[in-house]
């Protein structure tokens, strides 16, 4: 929506994971609560990162290649910093809902999967309401469509992009807290999700949050079936296969215009 290829997004997810880890192990907080408490800090961090990106690249109309290199560098610098601070060992959190399961008939739902799923859907719902029914939210949707019209409405595209980038990094931190509930993490885990993130965005097309949820679930189901019947080593190839097929036959995405 912002015409910014933030390849460093997994790095901010991992930062959220480690903040939740610190809050859980040092302060005894629930991981999700720790992520909520840290939301303002990640929001400000996102605004600061966009300001650097704007001043160094976007203002000079040099964001296509050098801007992408900036986010690649940010991804690896963040990974190295996490390695220096926490090492390469896997870290995990503890919470009352991580071990038990909820039984419904013949099916078992592990709460360590169910709670993050419900929390993620709630966050998506709140974000969709914000984008649909507030002036700032509608302005964020308008940034990628017509910046001149946005200026005529009295809104600064740069300010709106700064706010939107802050929101994206804040929600990424919550995603990191949900990730460490599902599985232990270590600093290089983020690179595993780059292909999946691009595949989901390309599959659904840009600008549709409900479509993003549908595409993520569809890709997860396909990867699970692939890992079950053909082996786990084939599962990562699914994301790139979906990415290539979508680009070949439906470049705008399934729900894109």
Buried (B, 14 or more C-beta within 10 A) or exposed (E): BBEBBBBBBBBBBBBBBBBBBBBBBEEEBBBBBBBBBBBEBBBEBBBBBBBEBBEBBBEEEEBEEEBBEBBEEBBEEBBEEBEEEBEEEEBBBEBEBBEEBEEEEEEEBBBBBEBBBEBBEEBBEEBBEBBEEEEBBBBBBBBBEEBEEBEEEEBEBBEBBBBBBBBBBBBBBBBBBBBBBBEBBBBBBBBEBBBBBBBBBBBBBBBBBEBBBBBBEBBBEBBEEBBEEEEEEEBBEBBEBBBEEBEEEBEEBBBBE
